[in-house]
């Protein structure tokens, strides 16, 4: 098949670099344009990144000599080159909202890793295995923006991936009353590694700005419903959370406690079966980045472990373990996801695949 021509806005940061590596040999997508801030514009990608390459694999040869464009000043020329763009910029929220809308109004679909538009009522925030139907709101968004091709679609916060995928099939089948979640989040979630953040070695920080609010509120949009021209957030389950930064390079872990509605209590074995049998739209369509098995449960109580399971199925699967009854809630378990793969760039690529497969992104 002829590949879609894609670009990455915000290509020099950690998530932008991850997009570049994931797209290197992608069967559907080919990078033809890169954009970043003024200070990187006019340089080759290799020159713009310089010594700040943070990936474990080398920079792909295919992008080294692409001239980086100015994300704002060169928008016309950039949009003319691509069928759609990924966005992973590091700017103030209002600036990101304006930038992404400008790209959409240039008739360039935007698949965003940023949080700026996650609560815009007609912007779908999608995990393809959980709420693929939300991409239908794009029709309403295009009416508001006055566009034919252009729109914005976003992925959810990286911390959600370690517990919402496990709660989702249970919510669908049995309903959920409430949940308490404690996340233990890797330093790459802050765009750092141990070289750039040595203070994190042998350390835990009990606060990540804005993260607890995202962990409690964003699942409500994922579980919401389309109402005419907007997505109406769900109201249950009630979620409360604490989010800690821990000395781990990659991989977010969650300790989850949850209860079913009164009078409903499936067995441990029924919950495990629900997880094992669950398939989402990404699996039905056999999207290139989709894990074959979305949810993996480990019977050994020592698992999942961050170093051993974060890369499961290319870092796109969710690892679960330690499901057991709780004294205050009905049950508790531990979840793990790769925060820069499933949780960031990989989730963005999977969302783009869904949008292409369902006809919302076409080739020019």
C-alpha positions in Angstrom: 0.0 0.0 0.0 1.0 3.6 -0.6 2.2 5.0 2.7 0.6 8.0 4.4 3.0 11.0 4.5 3.3 12.1 8.1 5.2 14.7 10.2 6.1 15.3 13.8 5.6 18.7 15.4 7.8 18.9 18.5 10.2 16.4 17.0 13.2 17.2 19.2 11.7 16.4 22.7 11.6 13.0 24.3 8.1 12.1 23.0 8.9 13.6 19.6 12.0 11.4 19.4 9.9 8.4 20.4 7.5 9.1 17.5 10.5 9.3 15.1 11.8 5.9 16.3 8.3 4.2 16.1 7.7 5.5 12.6 11.1 4.4 11.2 9.8 1.1 9.7 6.1 1.6 10.0 4.1 -0.3 7.4 1.6 2.5 6.9 3.4 5.8 7.7 6.4 7.6 6.4 8.0 10.7 7.9 8.4 13.4 5.3 8.5 16.6 7.5 9.6 17.6 11.0 8.9 20.8 12.9 10.0 22.3 16.2 10.7 25.7 17.7 12.5 28.6 16.0 15.9 27.7 17.6 15.8 24.3 15.8 14.4 25.5 12.4 16.7 25.5 9.5 19.0 22.8 11.0 19.0 19.2 10.0 17.3 16.9 12.5 20.6 15.5 13.6 22.0 19.0 14.2 18.8 20.2 16.0 18.8 17.3 18.4 22.6 17.1 18.8 23.7 15.4 22.0 20.1 15.4 23.3 19.1 12.1 21.6 17.4 10.2 24.5 16.3 7.0 22.8 18.2 3.7 23.4 18.3 3.0 19.6 20.3 5.2 17.2 18.6 8.0 15.4 17.1 6.6 12.1 19.2 7.4 9.1 16.1 8.3 7.1 15.5 11.5 9.3 18.9 12.7 10.1 19.1 15.1 7.1 15.5 16.3 7.1 15.5 20.1 7.6 13.5 21.0 10.7 10.8 23.5 10.0 9.5 26.3 12.2 6.3 24.9 13.8 4.5 28.2 13.5 6.2 30.3 10.8 6.4 27.4 8.3 3.0 25.9 8.9 1.7 26.4 5.3 4.7 24.6 3.8 4.6 21.9 6.4 0.9 21.1 5.9 1.4 21.0 2.2 3.9 18.1 2.6 1.9 15.8 5.0 -1.4 13.9 5.1 -1.5 14.4 8.8 0.8 15.2 11.7 1.6 14.0 15.2 2.1 16.7 17.8 4.3 16.5 20.9 5.3 20.1 21.7 6.4 21.6 25.0 4.6 24.9 25.3 2.0 26.6 27.5 -1.4 25.0 27.3 -3.1 28.0 25.6 -0.3 28.1 23.0 -0.7 24.4 22.3 -4.5 24.7 21.9 -4.0 27.6 19.4 -1.3 25.8 17.5 -3.2 22.6 17.1 -6.3 24.4 16.0 -4.3 26.3 13.4 -2.9 23.1 12.0 -6.5 21.6 11.9 -7.7 24.8 10.1 -4.9 24.3 7.6 -6.8 21.0 6.8 -4.1 19.0 8.5 -5.4 16.3 10.9 -3.6 16.4 14.2 -3.0 13.4 16.4 -1.8 14.9 19.7 0.2 13.6 22.7 -0.5 16.9 24.5 -3.0 17.5 27.2 -4.3 20.9 26.0 -7.3 19.6 24.1 -8.2 16.6 26.2 -11.2 18.4 27.7 -12.3 20.2 24.6 -15.9 18.8 24.3 -15.7 17.9 20.6 -12.1 16.6 20.6 -12.0 12.8 20.9 -9.6 11.5 23.6 -9.2 7.9 22.6 -7.6 4.6 23.7 -8.5 2.5 20.6 -9.3 -0.6 22.8 -11.6 1.4 25.1 -13.6 4.1 23.2 -13.0 3.9 19.5 -16.6 5.2 18.9 -15.6 8.6 20.1 -13.8 9.4 16.8 -17.3 10.0 15.4 -17.4 13.4 17.2 -14.9 14.5 14.6 -17.8 15.3 12.3 -19.1 17.9 14.8 -15.6 19.3 15.4 -15.1 19.8 11.7 -18.4 21.8 11.6 -17.2 24.0 14.4 -13.7 24.5 12.8 -15.1 24.9 9.3 -12.8 22.2 7.9 -13.2 19.3 5.5 -10.1 17.3 6.4 -8.7 19.0 9.5 -9.4 18.0 13.1 -7.7 17.3 16.4 -7.7 13.9 18.2 -5.8 13.3 21.4 -4.6 10.4 23.5 -5.1 10.3 27.2 -2.6 10.8 30.0 0.2 8.2 30.3 -0.7 7.2 33.9 -4.2 6.0 32.9 -2.9 3.2 30.8 -1.8 1.1 33.8 -5.3 0.8 35.3 -8.1 2.1 33.1 -7.6 -0.8 30.5 -8.1 -3.3 33.3 -11.2 -1.5 34.8 -12.8 -1.0 31.4 -14.0 -4.5 30.6 -15.2 -5.0 34.2 -17.1 -1.7 33.9 -18.7 -2.9 30.7 -19.7 -6.3 32.0 -20.6 -5.7 35.6 -20.5 -1.9 36.3 -18.1 -0.2 38.7 -18.9 1.8 41.8 -15.6 3.4 42.8 -11.8 3.0 42.6 -8.7 4.1 44.5 -5.5 4.3 42.5 -1.9 4.9 43.5 0.5 5.3 40.6 4.3 4.9 40.7 5.5 6.8 37.7 8.8 6.7 35.8 11.0 9.7 35.2 10.6 9.6 31.4 7.1 10.7 32.1 8.7 14.1 32.9 10.9 13.9 29.8 13.9 13.1 31.9 16.5 10.3 32.3 18.9 9.7 35.2 21.6 11.7 33.4 19.4 14.8 33.2 17.7 14.2 36.6 20.3 12.8 39.0 18.3 13.9 42.0 15.9 11.0 41.3 18.5 8.4 42.0 17.6 6.6 45.3 14.6 9.0 45.7 10.8 9.2 45.5 8.9 12.4 45.1 5.3 12.2 46.4 3.9 14.9 44.0 3.5 15.3 40.2 1.8 18.5 39.3 -1.7 18.0 37.8 -1.3 14.3 37.6 -3.8 13.3 40.2 -6.5 15.5 38.6 -5.8 13.9 35.2 -6.0 10.4 36.8 -9.3 11.1 38.3 -11.0 13.1 35.6 -9.8 11.8 32.2 -11.3 8.3 32.6 -14.7 10.0 32.9 -14.2 11.3 29.3 -13.0 8.0 28.0 -16.1 6.4 29.4 -18.4 9.2 28.3 -21.0 9.3 25.5 -21.4 11.4 22.4 -24.3 13.8 22.8 -25.0 15.7 19.6 -21.9 18.0 19.3 -20.0 17.1 22.4 -18.8 14.2 24.6 -20.7 14.0 27.9 -18.4 12.7 30.7 -19.4 9.6 32.6 -20.2 10.1 36.3 -19.2 6.6 37.6 -17.1 5.1 38.9 -15.8 7.7 41.4 -12.0 7.6 41.3 -9.5 9.0 43.8 -5.8 8.9 43.2 -2.2 9.6 44.4 0.6 9.9 42.0 4.3 9.4 43.0 7.5 9.8 40.9 9.8 6.8 41.4 13.4 6.1 40.4 12.5 4.1 37.3 13.5 5.0 33.7 10.4 3.7 31.9 7.1 2.1 33.1 4.2 3.4 35.2 2.8 1.0 37.8 -0.5 1.3 39.6 -1.9 -0.2 42.8 -5.7 -0.3 42.3 -8.6 -0.9 44.7 -12.1 -1.1 43.3 -15.7 -2.0 44.1 -18.6 -3.2 42.0 -22.2 -1.9 42.5 -24.1 -3.2 45.5 -25.2 -6.7 45.0 -22.7 -7.4 42.2 -19.5 -9.3 42.9 -17.9 -11.6 40.3 -15.3 -14.1 41.4 -11.6 -13.7 41.0 -11.7 -16.3 38.2 -14.5 -14.5 36.4 -12.5 -11.2 36.5 -9.4 -13.0 35.1 -11.5 -14.5 32.3 -13.0 -11.1 31.6 -9.5 -9.7 31.1 -8.2 -12.7 29.1 -11.1 -12.6 26.6 -11.2 -8.9 26.1 -10.5 -7.6 22.6 -11.0 -4.0 21.5 -11.4 -2.4 18.1 -7.7 -2.3 17.6 -7.5 -6.1 17.8 -10.5 -6.5 15.6 -8.9 -4.4 12.9 -5.5 -6.0 13.5 -3.8 -2.5 13.5 0.0 -2.7 13.1 0.8 -1.3 16.6 -2.0 -3.2 18.4 -0.9 -5.9 20.9 -2.4 -9.3 20.0 -3.4 -9.8 23.7 -4.3 -6.4 25.2 -4.4 -7.5 28.9 -1.9 -10.0 30.3 -2.4 -11.5 33.7 0.5 -13.0 35.7 -0.3 -15.6 38.4 3.0 -15.3 40.1 2.6 -12.6 42.9 6.1 -11.3 42.1 4.8 -10.0 38.7 4.4 -7.7 36.8 7.8 -6.2 37.3 8.8 -3.0 35.6 12.0 -4.1 34.0 10.7 -7.5 32.9 7.2 -6.6 31.6 7.2 -3.0 30.4 8.2 -4.0 26.9 5.6 -6.7 26.5 4.2 -6.8 22.9 6.4 -3.9 21.9 5.5 -2.0 25.0 1.8 -1.8 23.9 0.3 -4.5 26.2 -0.9 -4.0 29.7 0.5 -6.3 32.4 -1.7 -7.2 35.5 -1.2 -9.2 38.6 -2.0 -9.7 42.3 -5.7 -9.7 41.9 -7.3 -10.6 45.3 -10.1 -9.6 47.7 -9.6 -6.4 49.8 -10.9 -5.5 53.3 -12.2 -2.1 52.3 -13.0 -2.5 48.6 -14.2 -5.6 46.8 -10.8 -6.3 45.1 -7.3 -5.0 44.4 -4.7 -5.6 41.7 -1.5 -4.2 40.3 -1.1 -2.9 36.7 1.9 -1.9 34.6 2.2 0.0 31.3 5.1 1.4 29.3 4.6 5.2 29.6 6.4 6.4 26.5 5.1 3.6 24.3 1.5 2.6 25.2 1.2 5.8 27.3 2.6 8.4 24.8 3.9 8.0 21.3 2.9 4.4 20.8 -0.6 5.2 21.9 -0.6 8.2 19.4 0.6 6.0 16.6 -2.1 3.4 17.4 -4.8 6.1 17.4 -3.6 7.4 14.0 -3.9 3.8 12.7 -7.4 3.7 13.9 -8.3 7.0 12.3 -6.8 5.9 9.0 -8.6 2.5 9.2 -11.9 4.0 9.9 -11.6 6.6 7.1 -11.1 9.8 9.1 -7.6 10.4 7.7 -7.1 10.0 3.9 -4.3 10.6 1.6 -4.3 13.9 -0.2 
